[in-house]
Amino acid sequence: MSDADKYWYNLKTGEVQQGFEAPSVDRAGPFDTAEEAARAPEIMRERSRAWAAEDAAEDD
């Protein structure tokens, strides 16, 4: 499956879209399923917390 066929979370509208409907600056993804794309904000928060924890551990 190419990225054009995958699901994306539109950061501007909060909608899940399939393919390249929105400009790249407004998209998060790609995701394999619409359900996963709908969880994009939660996934991004989880990843940000993990990266922050890794950075903090490296600074110690």
LINUR-V162370 format. One record per residue. N is the residue number from 1. SS is DSSP state (A for helix, B for strand, O for the rest). PHI is phi in radians with two decimals (none if undefined). Layout:
n: (N;N)
ss: (SS;SS)
phi: (PHI;PHI)
This chain:
n: (1;2;3;4;5;6;7;8;9;10;11;12;13;14;15;16;17;18;19;20;21;22;23;24;25;26;27;28;29;30;31;32;33;34;35;36;37;38;39;40;41;42;43;44;45;46;47;48;49;50;51;52;53;54;55;56;57;58;59;60)
ss: (O;O;A;A;A;O;B;B;B;B;O;O;O;O;O;B;B;B;O;O;O;O;O;A;A;A;B;B;B;B;B;O;O;A;A;A;A;A;O;A;A;A;A;A;A;A;A;A;A;A;A;A;A;A;A;A;A;A;A;O)
phi: (none;-1.39;-1.06;-1.16;-1.70;-1.50;-1.78;-2.33;-1.79;-1.45;-1.18;-1.39;-1.77;1.36;-1.71;-1.53;-2.30;-1.88;1.49;-1.62;-1.27;-1.86;-1.03;-1.02;-1.19;-1.78;-2.02;-2.07;2.53;-1.53;-2.18;-1.34;-2.26;-1.13;-1.12;-1.15;-1.10;-1.14;-1.56;-0.91;-1.04;-1.14;-1.09;-1.15;-1.12;-1.06;-1.16;-1.11;-1.11;-1.11;-1.13;-1.11;-1.15;-1.11;-1.09;-1.13;-1.16;-1.19;-1.33;-1.35)
